[in-house]
Amino acid sequence: MVADLNALLELQEKDRAIQAVQAELARLEPEVAALDHEVAEAEGRLAAARTGIVEAGDRRQEIEQKIENFKSMQERKRQRLEWVRGAKEASTLMAELELGRGVLAKEEAEWIRSADRVQEAELQAAEAERLLQELKESQAAGREEIAAKQADAAERLRAAQAAREQAARHVPRPLRMRYDRIRQGRAPLAVYPLHAGACGHCYTAVPMHRRQEIQNSTELVMCEACGVLVYDPDART
């Protein structure tokens, strides 16, 4: 039983080594997420600026089309005016032409302003693109450092997992299955030493007869309170 206990504790140490490396990798994730968030925000501003260019361009084309339509209407009215004989109808057409000239002047002024808005949108997009590029350049060193840490941790994780597989071969299958099942619970570890007659994890007192079994190394006892395996540290020698 002592040999099985030692093999199981060795397996647990390998699992702890794996957990330590996984924790390193987990601590790097928020750093990467923070950098990605900054880039995403800058990309969002650039996308919005580019959308502004499209919208300003569409508005400019809309005004151009409206101006062309007004010009066509004005031209048709001028042609009709040449053939009109009645003074009343001629007066009406001239009033419409004058009104049309006023509307056309307003639309042409708006068309000129739309050109300014297109240019402003283009400048905003260029500035957003410049800031995005600067941000990526400023992040480059930090990202390289994080990537190097991730690569190193990933390599150590692979080594730790290989060592774990090797250690697992020395634990009897039924005991290993029991151990793996306990590890899926809430306790940080699956195996704890007996501490002053109590479970080393939850500190619940172990019944006397079961404590004797632990101390005699006849059985790995499960804590009735938290479910971990309890062993006598003096029994390992």
TORMARDREN-798909 format. One record per residue: x, y, z of N, C-alpha, C in turn; chain. Coordinates in steps of 0.001 Angstrom, whole numbers, plus 500000, padded with zeros to 6 digits. Each point is the difference from the previous one (the first is absolute). Layout:
BEGIN
NUDREN       nu       nv       nw      cau      cav      caw       cu       cv       cw   kero
NUDREN        X        Y        Z        X        Y        Z        X        Y        Z      A
...
This chain:
BEGIN
NUDREN       nu       nv       nw      cau      cav      caw       cu       cv       cw   kero
NUDREN   500819   498794   500000   499181   501206   500000   500856   501261   500000      A
NUDREN   501177   499906   500709   500889   501155   500047   500475   500361   498606      A
NUDREN   500302   498982   499204   500466   500258   498635   498915   500684   499176      A
NUDREN   498773   499544   500158   498887   500626   499272   499809   501443   500444      A
NUDREN   500114   500218   501316   499853   501359   500524   501078   500914   499440      A
NUDREN   501231   499528   500013   501096   500811   499483   499811   500294   498505      A
NUDREN   499544   498992   499261   499749   500201   498568   498882   501006   499785      A
NUDREN   498970   499907   500852   498870   500925   499869   500420   501431   500343      A
NUDREN   500812   500152   501051   500474   501335   500367   500928   500567   498933      A
NUDREN   500770   499121   499381   500850   500460   498893   499148   500475   498830      A
NUDREN   498925   499279   499710   499072   500414   498942   499374   501350   500342      A
NUDREN   499636   500170   501260   499404   501270   500411   500990   501152   499828      A
NUDREN   501272   499759   500285   501010   501047   499814   500110   500375   498519      A
NUDREN   499892   499011   499136   500037   500293   498563   498780   500825   499596      A
NUDREN   498848   499672   500581   498799   500775   499702   500126   501432   500515      A
NUDREN   500627   500158   501150   500210   501347   500540   500938   500803   499097      A
NUDREN   500996   499338   499447   500907   500680   499077   499246   500457   498748      A
NUDREN   499106   499141   499516   499185   500358   498835   499107   501189   500336      A
NUDREN   499367   499956   501163   499118   501093   500411   500757   501321   500108      A
NUDREN   501238   499934   500482   500799   501220   500148   500277   500639   498639      A
NUDREN   500337   499167   499018   500278   500535   498666   498709   500512   499361      A
NUDREN   498918   499265   500186   498704   500454   499469   499593   501335   500612      A
NUDREN   500321   500180   501282   499700   501276   500657   500824   501129   499383      A
NUDREN   501262   499705   499650   500835   501000   499317   499354   500425   498688      A
NUDREN   499573   499009   499235   499360   500305   498717   498705   500789   500208      A
NUDREN   499248   499645   501021   498734   500702   500268   500259   501455   500376      A
NUDREN   501099   500250   500722   500312   501382   500397   500387   500863   498808      A
NUDREN   500465   499371   498937   500368   500755   498804   498787   500372   499154      A
NUDREN   498925   499238   500148   498818   500235   499160   499411   501402   500154      A
NUDREN   499857   500533   501235   499468   501366   500113   500886   501050   499343      A
NUDREN   501315   499776   500022   500918   500943   499355   499754   500025   498495      A
NUDREN   499873   498822   499418   499719   499926   498564   498631   500594   499698      A
NUDREN   499022   499694   500846   498645   500515   499792   499977   501525   500059      A
NUDREN   500794   500586   500923   500046   501459   500116   500586   500624   498737      A
NUDREN   501057   499399   499481   500596   500497   498760   499025   499857   498834      A
NUDREN   499335   498851   499930   499030   499772   498925   498838   500985   500087      A
NUDREN   499604   500322   501236   498886   500943   500188   500382   501381   499481      A
NUDREN   501219   500432   500280   500453   501303   499501   499980   500033   498475      A
NUDREN   500494   498917   499390   500016   499934   498539   498578   499972   499449      A
NUDREN   499129   499233   500650   498610   499904   499530   499317   501362   500043      A
NUDREN   500255   500761   501050   499397   501331   500097   500521   500908   498893      A
NUDREN   501319   499956   499759   500582   500825   498937   499475   499579   498631      A
NUDREN   499859   498688   499792   499448   499515   498735   498542   500420   499848      A
NUDREN   499270   500035   501122   498617   500452   499954   499903   501463   499589      A
NUDREN   500910   500817   500537   500002   501416   499617   500348   500171   498524      A
NUDREN   500937   499181   499510   500356   500067   498583   498823   499557   499132      A
NUDREN   499324   498934   500393   498851   499515   499237   498900   501059   499960      A
NUDREN   499784   500673   501145   498983   501043   500045   500369   501159   499083      A
NUDREN   501291   500343   499992   500454   501093   499133   499838   499628   498527      A
NUDREN   500297   498767   499660   499841   499559   498608   498518   499963   499613      A
NUDREN   499169   499622   500946   498555   500051   499745   499566   501435   499747      A
NUDREN   500606   500931   500743   499702   501410   499801   500351   500477   498602      A
NUDREN   501097   499480   499454   500381   500356   498623   498929   499528   499021      A
NUDREN   499582   498758   500180   498986   499434   499100   498696   500788   500098      A
NUDREN   499588   500303   501218   498745   500725   500189   500076   501408   499418      A
NUDREN   501140   500667   500219   500169   501347   499442   500025   499952   498476      A
NUDREN   500650   498962   499444   500028   499847   498546   498618   499717   499435      A
NUDREN   499258   499138   500701   498638   499689   499554   499120   501256   500027      A
NUDREN   500158   500791   501057   499218   501223   500104   500362   500971   498877      A
NUDREN   501267   500071   499678   500441   500884   498914   499397   499555   498668      A
NUDREN   500006   498683   499758   499415   499486   498761   498498   500245   499959      A
NUDREN   499365   499875   501156   498559   500246   500082   499694   501457   499619      A
NUDREN   500828   500920   500500   499791   501422   499682   500264   500250   498520      A
NUDREN   501046   499369   499463   500305   500149   498577   498830   499547   499137      A
NUDREN   499408   498863   500373   498864   499479   499245   498811   500942   500104      A
NUDREN   499799   500557   501184   498905   500937   500190   500214   501259   499145      A
NUDREN   501243   500468   499954   500312   501184   499187   499742   499715   498528      A
NUDREN   500418   498822   499540   499780   499636   498599   498504   499942   499683      A
NUDREN   499223   499472   500935   498552   499920   499796   499381   501398   499930      A
NUDREN   500450   500896   500871   499488   501362   499989   500355   500712   498696      A
NUDREN   501235   499771   499547   500424   500622   498753   499153   499507   498823      A
NUDREN   499720   498704   500003   499169   499439   498931   498592   500595   500045      A
NUDREN   499442   500142   501189   498672   500590   500150   499997   501458   499549      A
NUDREN   501064   500727   500373   500088   501405   499609   500094   500125   498480      A
NUDREN   500775   499109   499392   500164   500051   498549   498670   499715   499302      A
NUDREN   499233   499046   500501   498709   499695   499400   499037   501180   500129      A
NUDREN   500058   500663   501125   499141   501170   500200   500395   501147   499073      A
NUDREN   501315   500194   499819   500445   501043   499077   499537   499698   498571      A
NUDREN   500056   498728   499596   499539   499611   498669   498491   500220   499856      A
NUDREN   499269   499691   501040   498548   500236   499954   499689   501497   499890      A
NUDREN   500841   500792   500705   499778   501448   499997   500109   500589   498598      A
NUDREN   500854   499400   499164   500174   500488   498631   498738   499795   499151      A
NUDREN   499192   499005   500382   498814   499693   499193   498707   500525   500624      A
NUDREN   500097   500537   501212   498796   500497   500674   499553   501322   499363      A
NUDREN   498691   500126   499791   499449   501226   499409   499205   500811   501039      A
NUDREN   499397   499315   500946   499189   500719   500976   500872   500651   501072      A
NUDREN   499629   501242   500365   500783   500752   500977   499948   499336   501378      A
NUDREN   498841   499474   500369   499849   499385   501322   500889   498768   500138      A
NUDREN   499981   499148   498977   500816   498781   500039   501478   500351   499991      A
NUDREN   500349   501027   499202   501401   500423   499936   500459   500530   501346      A
NUDREN   499100   500759   500657   500338   500544   501319   500209   498886   501021      A
NUDREN   499150   498994   499912   500121   498858   500920   501325   499273   499791      A
NUDREN   500354   499759   498728   501256   499302   499707   501208   500811   500444      A
NUDREN   499938   501314   499812   501120   500842   500410   500163   499979   501525      A
NUDREN   498865   499986   500712   500059   499919   501465   500608   498665   500443      A
NUDREN   499607   498940   499307   500556   498677   500327   501495   499942   499707      A
NUDREN   500404   500638   498886   501420   500035   499657   500801   500771   501058      A
NUDREN   499434   501082   500443   500684   500796   501019   500106   499226   501305      A
NUDREN   498920   499334   500368   500027   499176   501213   501014   498868   499858      A
NUDREN   500025   499406   498816   500948   498919   499737   501434   500468   500088      A
NUDREN   500275   501232   499522   501358   500529   500087   500432   500161   501467      A
NUDREN   499043   500406   500847   500318   500140   501428   500311   498657   500641      A
NUDREN   499169   498999   499669   500232   498659   500536   501324   499445   499490      A
NUDREN   500264   500222   498714   501233   499506   499401   501222   500640   500642      A
NUDREN   499895   501309   500300   501121   500695   500641   500281   499401   501377      A
NUDREN   498935   499679   500740   500175   499402   501319   500652   498616   499898      A
NUDREN   499541   499213   499033   500550   498650   499831   501471   500055   499575      A
NUDREN   500341   500960   499147   501396   500129   499574   500892   500439   501162      A
NUDREN   499465   500865   500859   500755   500396   501187   500204   498801   500923      A
NUDREN   498944   499179   500126   500104   498798   500823   500985   499019   499390      A
NUDREN   500047   499944   498671   500953   499117   499312   501433   500421   500302      A
NUDREN   500245   501304   500036   501340   500501   500332   500364   499620   501438      A
NUDREN   499036   500163   500916   500262   499628   501393   500225   498497   500147      A
NUDREN   499307   499222   499167   500175   498548   500070   501414   499591   499626      A
NUDREN   500615   500750   499107   501386   499706   499635   500909   500192   501205      A
NUDREN   499709   501032   500797   500780   500239   501218   499809   498856   500994      A
NUDREN   498763   499500   500077   499738   498913   500939   500707   498715   499564      A
NUDREN   500061   499754   498700   500742   498836   499500   501470   500125   500368      A
NUDREN   500551   501178   499794   501413   500225   500307   500258   499850   501502      A
NUDREN   499089   500520   500802   500148   499878   501460   499957   498536   500429      A
NUDREN   499077   499242   499403   499900   498570   500328   501270   499265   499590      A
NUDREN   500560   500358   498869   501244   499370   499544   501155   500318   500939      A
NUDREN   500046   501240   500485   501047   500388   500950   499851   499242   501319      A
NUDREN   498756   499843   500444   499752   499262   501234   500417   498538   499854      A
NUDREN   499716   499418   498846   500386   498608   499760   501515   499859   499944      A
NUDREN   500656   500950   499358   501461   499953   499920   500618   500121   501388      A
NUDREN   499434   500876   500834   500499   500155   501363   499757   498737   500818      A
NUDREN   498822   499405   499854   499689   498770   500719   500929   498866   499572      A
NUDREN   500297   499931   498719   500909   498970   499497   501416   500222   500542      A
NUDREN   500412   501264   500056   501336   500316   500531   500099   499603   501481      A
NUDREN   498964   500324   500770   500003   499667   501415   499984   498489   500224      A
NUDREN   499263   499276   499145   499974   498543   500105   501382   499421   499737      A
NUDREN   500664   500502   498980   501335   499513   499680   500974   500301   501135      A
NUDREN   499902   501197   500562   500873   500372   501118   499751   499098   501210      A
NUDREN   498727   499703   500235   499661   499131   501124   500605   498616   499816      A
NUDREN   499867   499449   498799   500566   498669   499743   501515   500003   500166      A
NUDREN   500633   501051   499541   501455   500100   500140   500402   500114   501469      A
NUDREN   499206   500763   500773   500327   500167   501415   499775   498707   500782      A
NUDREN   499105   499140   499501   499711   498734   500674   500960   498881   499600      A
NUDREN   500733   500212   498934   500790   498909   499414   500951   499372   501014      A
NUDREN   500753   500827   500733   500974   499462   500955   499299   499219   501108      A
NUDREN   498905   500557   500511   499258   499312   501050   499418   498683   499526      A
NUDREN   499474   499994   498778   499439   498756   499459   501088   498944   499796      A
NUDREN   501165   500437   499556   501108   499051   499814   500422   499395   501334      A
NUDREN   500044   500842   501026   500376   499508   501322   498977   498997   500521      A
NUDREN   498724   500322   499841   498946   499079   500448   500046   498700   499201      A
NUDREN   500210   500123   498684   500065   498806   499149   501158   499099   500416      A
NUDREN   501134   500620   500368   501152   499212   500440   499682   499274   501303      A
NUDREN   499320   500694   500920   499606   499372   501260   499019   498856   499757      A
NUDREN   499062   500221   499074   499031   498953   499681   500678   498786   499392      A
NUDREN   500944   500245   499102   500706   498890   499360   500806   499212   501023      A
NUDREN   500670   500721   500896   500785   499331   501037   499098   499188   500921      A
NUDREN   498886   500600   500418   499074   499290   500880   499373   498798   499303      A
NUDREN   499688   500150   498718   499409   498889   499246   500979   498832   499905      A
NUDREN   501277   500318   499816   501024   498952   499933   500125   499298   501353      A
NUDREN   500000   500778   501072   500079   499403   501339   498746   499205   500324      A
NUDREN   498870   500465   499481   498750   499263   500228   500043   498641   499314      A
NUDREN   500509   499970   498775   500122   498712   499303   500922   499046   500760      A
NUDREN   501095   500540   500514   500927   499163   500762   499347   499499   501284      A
NUDREN   499261   500883   500665   499323   499614   501244   498931   498947   499744      A
NUDREN   499293   500135   498892   498964   499026   499669   500613   498639   499667      A
NUDREN   501146   500029   499332   500689   498738   499698   500470   499335   501290      A
NUDREN   500527   500805   500925   500444   499453   501285   498812   499450   500775      A
NUDREN   498878   500641   499871   498792   499544   500686   499561   498643   499461      A
NUDREN   500043   499856   498688   499626   498725   499390   500919   498882   500472      A
NUDREN   501282   500326   500136   500957   499003   500467   499703   499609   501446      A
NUDREN   499710   501002   500847   499708   499718   501407   498700   499219   500147      A
NUDREN   499028   500267   499136   498705   499330   500098   500112   498498   499770      A
NUDREN   501010   499573   499250   500169   498566   499722   500330   499198   501259      A
NUDREN   500530   500673   501010   500412   499295   501224   498883   499943   501040      A
NUDREN   498842   500580   499695   498865   499965   500924   499011   498962   499506      A
NUDREN   499586   499076   500845   499020   498995   499577   498755   500666   499400      A
NUDREN   499469   499395   498968   498893   500608   499272   498803   500344   500903      A
NUDREN   499521   499090   500860   498843   500361   500843   500287   501225   500874      A
NUDREN   501205   500061   500560   500359   501134   500849   500122   501273   499172      A
NUDREN   500548   499869   498817   500147   501181   499133   498625   500536   499581      A
NUDREN   499070   499100   499688   498647   500440   499632   499324   500704   501167      A
NUDREN   500209   499457   501173   499428   500617   501200   500605   501396   500210      A
NUDREN   501289   500075   499835   500726   501271   500147   499505   501028   498975      A
NUDREN   499892   499577   498747   499558   500930   498942   498578   500490   500245      A
NUDREN   499159   499121   500512   498616   500385   500287   499954   501060   501107      A
NUDREN   500831   499839   501029   500030   500971   501101   500536   501343   499503      A
NUDREN   500940   499968   499091   500591   501239   499487   498989   500860   499246      A
NUDREN   498918   499388   499565   498965   500755   499299   499105   500788   500954      A
NUDREN   500177   499777   501302   499195   500707   500990   500566   501382   500306      A
NUDREN   499617   500540   501139   500355   501374   500341   501344   500134   500701      A
NUDREN   500483   498937   500596   501259   500080   500740   501164   500250   499041      A
NUDREN   500984   500815   500426   501148   500269   499139   500806   498737   499689      A
NUDREN   500076   499090   500979   500737   498750   499821   499066   498831   500307      A
NUDREN   500483   498803   499678   499188   498808   500267   500488   499238   501219      A
NUDREN   501259   500192   500364   500597   499244   501101   500580   500981   501015      A
NUDREN   499615   499831   501269   500459   500886   501072   500523   499174   501173      A
NUDREN   500978   500523   500733   500508   499270   501165   499054   500112   501198      A
NUDREN   500071   499030   500855   499278   500056   501263   500674   501054   500874      A
NUDREN   499191   500890   500587   500563   501096   500788   499318   500044   501360      A
NUDREN   500754   499576   501034   499470   499983   501376   498664   499261   500074      A
NUDREN   499941   498872   499320   498794   499182   500045   498869   500499   499136      A
NUDREN   500294   500981   499159   498947   500562   499141   500452   500015   498550      A
NUDREN   499028   500174   499106   500291   500111   498567   500851   501246   499758      A
NUDREN   501068   499863   499245   500879   501128   499728   499409   501036   499072      A
NUDREN   498852   499710   499401   499350   500972   499124   498918   500786   500730      A
NUDREN   499022   499294   500567   498868   500693   500627   500089   500014   501527      A
NUDREN   500998   499267   500553   500234   499952   501442   498831   499400   500780      A
NUDREN   499256   499138   499331   498970   499228   500692   500664   498797   500663      A
NUDREN   499641   499744   501247   500605   498884   500735   499686   498674   499315      A
NUDREN   501013   499137   499893   499837   498676   499405   499688   499016   501142      A
NUDREN   498964   499157   499854   499667   499037   501055   501203   499143   500380      A
NUDREN   500062   499615   501257   501150   499285   500535   500325   498740   499209      A
NUDREN   498984   499187   499707   500297   498745   499312   500550   500230   498593      A
NUDREN   499560   501060   499359   500503   500293   498658   501381   500633   500093      A
NUDREN   500217   500750   501080   501316   500594   500205   501043   498902   500194      A
NUDREN   499604   498942   500680   500920   498884   500204   500319   499318   498676      A
NUDREN   499000   499890   499143   500232   499410   498680   501012   500846   499214      A
NUDREN   499830   501319   500109   500922   500896   499296   501405   499838   500561      A
NUDREN   500112   500015   501313   501311   499932   500629   500674   498652   499801      A
NUDREN   499202   498969   499861   500557   498669   499747   500292   499757   498527      A
NUDREN   499666   501027   499183   500249   499934   498556   499276   498837   499339      A
NUDREN   498855   499637   500557   499258   498900   499387   499028   500500   498941      A
NUDREN   499683   501307   500039   499029   500510   499042   500119   501511   499878      A
NUDREN   499771   500503   498797   499849   501441   499800   498553   500330   500290      A
NUDREN   499763   500816   500995   498647   500270   500469   499492   501302   499386      A
NUDREN   498737   499978   499598   499369   501202   499471   499365   500786   501143      A
NUDREN   500241   501298   500027   499396   500864   501002   498489   500026   499788      A
NUDREN   499255   499740   501070   498545   499962   499897   499405   501384   499779      A
NUDREN   500763   501042   500326   499474   501361   499881   500240   500603   498621      A
NUDREN   501247   499905   499501   500321   500679   498732   500332   499046   498856      A
NUDREN   500189   498701   500297   500182   499026   498934   501413   499786   499509      A
NUDREN   501000   500662   500605   501368   499778   499550   500562   498738   500646      A
NUDREN   501127   499521   499486   500685   498860   500586   500958   500506   501077      A
NUDREN   500018   499312   501127   500828   500415   501134   501037   498907   500274      A
NUDREN   501258   500428   500259   501061   499037   500279   500813   500486   501202      A
NUDREN   500740   499069   500577   500875   500320   501139   501375   500341   499435      A
NUDREN   500491   501234   500158   501303   500349   499445   501155   499186   500560      A
NUDREN   499835   499486   501236   501051   499178   500588   500074   498610   499406      A
NUDREN   498930   499620   499263   499945   498647   499447   500753   499887   498686      A
NUDREN   500543   501098   499488   500690   499960   498708   501392   499426   500111      A
NUDREN   500557   499978   501208   501374   499542   500184   500061   498504   500118      A
